């Protein structure tokens, strides 16, 4: 009798685990490509900030040499909850055009932002994205401010 009860309980627990969301916590993969002045936006920082009733803390990612990025949450999970987001893209460079040391905080770095605040500033950004349950690329093509 105890064996039958324990077996039934085990089967019920395994069935409940199998019906879960497969570990994605309801997140949709979010990725895309950043181009700057028509070329790959190498080493750009991309941040998605939830707006309105969108749940969660948003997420961030960095572009690779081809300008491709993938967003992860502050907890390290890939993707975001479906909803509306403000997007910022930061494209900082040293005076010689090189990528700044990622271990040096921006406030301590001599690198400067090459994108206008309407793309790079969290409060002023005009970039937005809608994340749905179906993954789709979120690509942004941006010009530098060209100020030297």
BELLIN-V157847 format. One record per residue. N is the residue number from 1. PSI is psi in degrees with one decimal (* if undefined). NEAR is the number of other ideal C-beta (glycine too) atoms within 12 Angstrom. D_CENTER is the distance of its C-alpha to the mean C-alpha in Angstrom with 1 decimal. Layout:
n	psi	near	d_center
N	PSI	NEAR	D_CENTER
N	PSI	NEAR	D_CENTER
This chain:
n	psi	near	d_center
1	-47.4	7	52.6
2	-38.8	8	50.2
3	-44.5	9	48.9
4	-41.2	10	48.4
5	-46.7	11	46.5
6	-41.3	12	44.3
7	-43.4	13	43.6
8	-40.3	14	42.8
9	-43.1	14	40.4
10	-44.8	14	38.6
11	-42.1	14	38.3
12	-41.8	14	37.0
13	-43.6	14	34.3
14	-37.6	13	33.2
15	-40.9	12	33.1
16	-41.1	11	30.9
17	-40.0	13	28.4
18	-18.5	12	28.5
19	6.2	10	27.6
20	-171.2	13	24.3
21	21.4	13	20.8
22	23.7	10	20.7
23	3.9	12	18.4
24	-2.9	18	15.1
25	28.9	19	15.7
26	14.7	19	15.3
27	144.2	31	11.6
28	132.0	32	10.8
29	134.9	27	9.0
30	122.5	39	6.4
31	174.6	31	7.1
32	-165.9	31	9.3
33	137.8	27	11.5
34	125.9	42	12.1
35	141.6	25	15.9
36	122.0	32	17.8
37	36.7	20	21.5
38	-6.9	12	21.5
39	173.1	19	20.4
40	134.1	22	17.3
41	67.8	39	15.0
42	133.9	26	15.3
43	36.0	31	13.7
44	147.0	42	11.6
45	126.0	31	9.0
46	128.9	44	6.1
47	133.6	34	5.4
48	121.6	44	5.5
49	120.7	29	8.9
50	144.5	29	10.9
51	163.3	21	14.3
52	-129.7	12	17.7
53	12.7	10	18.1
54	126.0	24	14.6
55	163.1	19	14.5
56	-179.0	29	12.3
57	6.8	22	10.6
58	-157.2	33	7.2
59	179.5	38	4.4
60	166.3	29	3.5
61	170.9	36	4.7
62	147.5	27	8.1
63	151.3	32	10.2
64	-169.5	20	13.3
65	-22.2	16	16.7
66	-1.9	18	16.3
67	2.3	30	13.3
68	140.7	25	11.1
69	162.2	38	7.5
70	131.4	28	5.7
71	135.6	40	2.5
72	152.9	25	5.1
73	167.4	28	7.0
74	-22.4	17	9.5
75	-0.2	15	11.9
76	8.9	15	10.4
77	143.4	23	10.1
78	129.0	22	8.2
79	180.0	32	7.0
80	159.6	43	7.5
81	143.2	29	11.1
82	141.6	27	12.6
83	-166.5	29	13.2
84	139.9	23	12.9
85	144.3	34	10.3
86	145.5	28	11.0
87	134.9	41	8.8
88	146.0	35	9.9
89	122.8	45	10.4
90	130.4	38	12.7
91	80.5	36	15.1
92	142.9	32	17.7
93	151.2	28	20.8
94	168.4	17	24.1
95	-31.2	13	27.3
96	4.1	10	28.0
97	-4.2	16	24.7
98	160.7	14	23.4
99	132.6	25	20.0
100	157.2	27	20.4
101	121.3	16	20.7
102	-14.4	14	17.4
103	-5.5	9	19.8
104	121.4	14	21.2
105	144.4	12	19.7
106	-36.1	18	19.3
107	-25.5	9	22.3
108	-3.0	10	24.4
109	149.0	20	23.5
110	-3.5	16	25.5
111	151.9	25	22.6
112	156.3	21	22.0
113	128.4	28	19.3
114	-9.8	31	20.2
115	148.6	36	18.2
116	155.5	23	19.8
117	-21.0	19	18.7
118	-6.1	22	18.1
119	-34.2	33	14.9
120	-16.4	34	14.2
121	128.8	20	15.6
122	-35.4	24	13.9
123	-25.5	11	17.3
124	-7.1	15	18.3
125	142.3	27	15.4
126	-1.4	20	16.6
127	134.3	33	13.4
128	162.3	22	12.4
129	144.4	36	10.9
130	118.1	24	12.5
131	124.9	35	10.9
132	175.3	19	14.1
133	-21.8	18	15.4
134	122.0	11	15.7
135	134.8	20	12.8
136	152.8	16	13.0
137	145.2	20	11.5
138	93.3	32	10.0
139	142.6	24	12.0
140	130.5	34	13.0
141	116.9	22	16.3
142	146.6	35	17.2
143	150.7	20	20.4
144	163.0	26	21.1
145	-13.5	19	23.4
146	11.4	11	26.1
147	130.9	11	27.6
148	*	9	29.2
